[in-house]
Amino acid sequence: MTGFGARLADAKSRRGPLCLGIDPHPELLRAWDLPATADGLGTFCDICVAAYAGFAVVKPQVAFFEAYGAAGFAVLEKTIGALRAAGVLVLADVKRGDIGSTMAAYAAAWVGDSPLAADAVTASPYLGFGSLRPLLEVALGHDRGVFVLAATSNPEGSTVQRADANGRTVAQLIVDHAAAANVTAGPGPGSIGVVVGATVVQPPDVSALGGPVLVPGVGAQGGRAEALAGLGGATRGQLLPAVSREVLRAGPGVPQLRAAAERMLDAVAYLAAV
């Protein structure tokens, strides 16, 4: 199988630079007249799969599945399989971060041979970037990707991410570690990306990352699609804007949901590689 970085680049070139979120929080289930149960969760995801087939990347927020226990994970496993069967790359938004054997177990679950394994995952490096080594090794060994949190949009994040680390911010240190990991992995589009929020005022420099930049928070969360070009020195083809609520509030009709997704794709199409 081709490495995730190359598969992502190919998917974006054919289907556009947009990541669509599946965030089935209870309020949205109620807005769609669905029960806040595992059955309601399953119907919600079936609608999203039907509407998002043909797009490049879909990002299920795993926390909203965990809330339903084993039944929620069963829905997630089914949803991941259905999206991949439709040719969509799946980015599991798990934000895992731990050390040693625990991190290795998370790696096996999300980027190894587990039924839950996705094409890529999000990860938190704030136990030290080196703590992610088991995850990175398993992901690259299975041609999967990892998006490492660097600079997030929440106000509390800056107290850590903007802190000084010997002349550079912690966020920049994370980006630089990810860049080094891409160099070590070898030539071609890097499979180790970073996460930089769309509303971050002083983003880290990602120009030397050699991998993709996931940009959540576009749309209802305040990020403007037309203002993303050059974020952190990124090239156009490097950015992967992520949108969730702006599209999901158009549901539950599949045509309406798909139309909202296509409008967002049109809004970010200028970020495609040239």
C-alpha positions as CSV (number, residue, x, y, z in Angstrom):
1,M,0.0,0.0,0.0
2,T,1.2,3.5,-0.8
3,G,2.2,5.7,2.1
4,F,-0.5,8.0,3.6
5,G,1.2,11.2,2.5
6,A,1.0,10.1,-1.1
7,R,-2.5,8.8,-0.8
8,L,-3.7,12.0,0.8
9,A,-2.0,14.1,-1.9
10,D,-3.7,12.0,-4.6
11,A,-7.1,12.2,-2.9
12,K,-6.9,16.0,-2.6
13,S,-5.9,16.4,-6.2
14,R,-8.9,14.3,-7.4
15,R,-11.5,15.3,-4.8
16,G,-10.4,18.6,-3.4
17,P,-8.7,19.8,-0.2
18,L,-11.4,19.4,2.4
19,C,-11.8,17.3,5.5
20,L,-15.4,16.8,6.6
21,G,-16.2,16.0,10.3
22,I,-18.6,13.5,11.7
23,D,-19.3,15.0,15.2
24,P,-22.5,13.4,16.5
25,H,-23.0,15.3,19.7
26,P,-26.3,14.9,21.4
27,E,-27.6,18.4,20.5
28,L,-27.1,17.7,16.9
29,L,-28.8,14.3,17.1
30,R,-31.8,16.0,18.6
31,A,-31.7,18.7,15.9
32,W,-31.9,15.8,13.3
33,D,-34.8,14.3,15.3
34,L,-32.7,11.3,16.2
35,P,-32.5,9.7,19.7
36,A,-29.3,10.2,21.7
37,T,-28.7,6.4,21.6
38,A,-26.5,4.0,19.7
39,D,-29.3,3.5,17.2
40,G,-29.5,7.3,16.7
41,L,-25.8,7.4,16.3
42,G,-25.9,4.7,13.7
43,T,-28.5,6.5,11.6
44,F,-26.6,9.8,11.9
45,C,-23.4,8.1,10.6
46,D,-25.3,6.3,7.8
47,I,-26.5,9.7,6.6
48,C,-23.0,11.2,6.7
49,V,-21.5,8.3,4.8
50,A,-24.1,8.7,2.1
51,A,-23.6,12.4,1.9
52,Y,-19.7,12.4,2.0
53,A,-19.0,9.6,-0.5
54,G,-16.7,11.2,-3.1
55,F,-14.9,13.6,-0.8
56,A,-11.3,13.2,0.1
57,V,-11.2,12.9,3.8
58,V,-13.7,12.4,6.6
59,K,-12.8,12.9,10.3
60,P,-15.0,11.1,12.9
61,Q,-14.7,12.6,16.4
62,V,-14.1,9.4,18.4
63,A,-15.3,10.9,21.7
64,F,-18.9,11.1,20.6
65,F,-18.7,7.3,19.8
66,E,-17.0,6.4,23.1
67,A,-19.9,8.0,25.0
68,Y,-22.1,5.0,24.0
69,G,-19.6,2.3,25.1
70,A,-19.2,-0.9,23.1
71,A,-22.3,-0.1,21.0
72,G,-20.7,3.3,20.0
73,F,-17.4,1.6,19.0
74,A,-19.4,-0.9,16.9
75,V,-21.0,2.1,15.0
76,L,-17.6,3.7,14.6
77,E,-16.1,0.5,13.2
78,K,-18.9,0.1,10.7
79,T,-18.6,3.8,9.7
80,I,-14.9,3.6,9.1
81,G,-15.4,0.5,7.0
82,A,-18.2,2.1,5.0
83,L,-16.2,5.3,4.3
84,R,-13.1,3.4,3.2
85,A,-15.3,1.2,1.0
86,A,-16.5,4.4,-0.7
87,G,-12.8,5.4,-1.3
88,V,-12.8,8.1,1.4
89,L,-9.7,8.5,3.6
90,V,-10.6,8.2,7.3
91,L,-8.9,10.4,9.9
92,A,-9.9,9.2,13.4
93,D,-9.9,12.2,15.7
94,V,-8.7,10.4,18.8
95,K,-6.0,12.8,20.1
96,R,-4.2,10.0,21.9
97,G,-1.0,10.6,23.9
98,D,0.7,8.4,26.4
99,I,4.0,6.7,27.1
100,G,5.6,3.3,26.7
101,S,3.4,0.2,26.4
102,T,0.2,2.2,26.7
103,M,1.1,4.3,23.7
104,A,2.0,1.1,21.8
105,A,-1.4,-0.3,22.6
106,Y,-3.1,2.9,21.3
107,A,-1.0,2.5,18.2
108,A,-2.1,-1.1,17.7
109,A,-5.7,0.0,18.1
110,W,-5.8,3.0,15.8
111,V,-3.1,2.6,13.2
112,G,-2.2,-1.1,13.4
113,D,-4.2,-4.2,12.4
114,S,-7.2,-3.5,14.6
115,P,-10.8,-3.2,13.0
116,L,-10.8,0.4,14.3
117,A,-7.6,1.3,12.4
118,A,-8.0,4.4,10.3
119,D,-5.9,5.9,7.5
120,A,-4.6,8.5,10.0
121,V,-5.1,9.7,13.5
122,T,-4.7,12.8,15.6
123,A,-2.2,12.6,18.5
124,S,-1.2,14.8,21.4
125,P,2.6,15.3,21.9
126,Y,2.4,17.1,25.2
127,L,4.0,14.2,27.1
128,G,7.0,15.0,24.9
129,F,7.3,14.3,21.2
130,G,9.4,11.2,21.9
131,S,6.4,9.7,23.6
132,L,4.7,9.3,20.2
133,R,7.5,7.1,18.8
134,P,5.4,3.9,19.1
135,L,2.5,5.5,17.3
136,L,4.7,7.0,14.5
137,E,6.5,3.7,14.0
138,V,3.3,1.6,13.8
139,A,1.6,4.2,11.6
140,L,4.5,4.4,9.1
141,G,4.9,0.6,9.1
142,H,1.2,0.3,8.1
143,D,1.3,3.1,5.6
144,R,-0.9,5.3,7.8
145,G,-0.6,8.9,9.0
146,V,-0.5,10.9,12.2
147,F,-1.5,14.5,12.7
148,V,0.2,15.9,15.8
149,L,-1.4,18.7,17.7
150,A,0.8,21.8,17.4
151,A,-1.2,25.0,17.8
152,T,-4.9,24.8,18.8
153,S,-7.5,27.5,18.8
154,N,-8.8,27.1,22.4
155,P,-7.7,30.0,24.6
156,E,-6.1,27.7,27.2
157,G,-3.8,26.1,24.6
158,S,-1.5,29.1,24.2
159,T,-0.3,28.9,27.8
160,V,1.6,25.8,26.8
161,Q,1.9,26.0,23.1
162,R,3.2,29.6,23.1
163,A,5.7,29.0,25.9
164,D,9.4,29.5,25.2
165,A,11.5,26.4,24.4
166,N,15.0,27.7,24.0
167,G,14.1,30.5,21.6
168,R,11.2,28.9,19.8
169,T,7.6,28.3,20.9
170,V,6.6,24.8,22.1
171,A,4.3,24.7,19.1
172,Q,7.2,25.4,16.8
173,L,9.2,22.7,18.5
174,I,6.5,20.2,17.8
175,V,6.4,21.2,14.1
176,D,10.2,20.8,13.9
177,H,10.1,17.4,15.4
178,A,7.4,16.3,13.0
179,A,9.5,17.7,10.1
180,A,12.5,15.6,11.3
181,A,10.3,12.5,11.4
182,N,9.3,13.1,7.8
183,V,12.9,13.4,6.8
184,T,13.8,10.2,8.6
185,A,10.9,8.4,6.9
186,G,12.4,9.1,3.5
187,P,11.4,10.8,0.3
188,G,7.9,11.5,-1.0
189,P,5.0,13.4,0.6
190,G,5.3,13.1,4.4
191,S,2.8,11.1,6.4
192,I,3.4,13.0,9.6
193,G,1.3,16.1,9.7
194,V,0.4,18.7,12.3
195,V,-2.7,20.4,13.5
196,V,-2.9,24.2,13.4
197,G,-6.3,25.8,14.3
198,A,-7.8,28.1,11.7
199,T,-8.2,30.9,14.2
200,V,-4.6,30.7,15.7
201,V,-3.3,34.3,15.6
202,Q,0.5,33.4,15.5
203,P,0.8,30.0,13.9
204,P,4.1,28.1,13.9
205,D,6.1,28.0,10.7
206,V,5.2,24.9,8.8
207,S,7.1,25.6,5.6
208,A,9.7,23.0,6.3
209,L,7.3,20.3,7.6
210,G,7.3,18.2,4.5
211,G,3.8,16.9,5.4
212,P,0.2,18.0,5.6
213,V,-1.4,20.6,7.9
214,L,-4.9,19.9,9.3
215,V,-6.7,23.1,9.9
216,P,-9.8,22.6,12.0
217,G,-12.3,25.3,13.0
218,V,-13.4,26.5,9.6
219,G,-16.9,27.9,9.3
220,A,-19.1,27.9,12.4
221,Q,-16.1,27.9,14.8
222,G,-14.8,31.2,13.4
223,G,-12.2,30.2,10.8
224,R,-12.7,31.9,7.5
225,A,-12.2,29.7,4.4
226,E,-10.9,32.6,2.3
227,A,-8.2,33.6,4.9
228,L,-6.2,30.3,5.0
229,A,-3.7,30.8,2.2
230,G,-0.2,30.9,3.5
231,L,-1.1,29.9,7.0
232,G,2.2,29.4,8.9
233,G,4.1,29.7,5.5
234,A,2.3,26.6,4.1
235,T,2.0,26.0,0.5
236,R,-1.5,25.7,-1.0
237,G,-1.3,22.0,-1.5
238,Q,-0.2,21.5,2.1
239,L,-3.3,22.7,3.9
240,L,-6.3,20.4,4.7
241,P,-9.1,22.6,6.1
242,A,-11.5,20.7,8.3
243,V,-15.2,21.7,8.7
244,S,-17.9,20.0,10.8
245,R,-20.7,22.1,12.3
246,E,-21.0,24.4,9.3
247,V,-22.0,21.4,7.2
248,L,-23.7,19.2,9.7
249,R,-26.3,21.8,10.6
250,A,-27.6,21.4,7.1
251,G,-28.8,17.9,7.8
252,P,-30.5,15.5,8.2
253,G,-31.3,15.3,4.5
254,V,-28.5,13.7,2.4
255,P,-28.9,16.1,-0.5
256,Q,-28.8,19.2,1.8
257,L,-25.8,17.8,3.7
258,R,-24.0,17.1,0.5
259,A,-24.8,20.5,-0.9
260,A,-23.4,22.2,2.2
261,A,-20.2,20.1,1.9
262,E,-19.9,21.0,-1.8
263,R,-20.2,24.7,-0.9
264,M,-17.4,24.4,1.6
265,L,-15.3,22.5,-0.9
266,D,-15.8,25.4,-3.4
267,A,-14.8,27.9,-0.7
268,V,-11.4,26.1,-0.1
269,A,-10.7,24.9,-3.7
270,Y,-8.2,27.7,-4.1
271,L,-5.9,25.9,-1.7
272,A,-5.4,23.0,-4.1
273,A,-1.9,22.3,-5.2
274,V,-1.0,24.1,-8.5
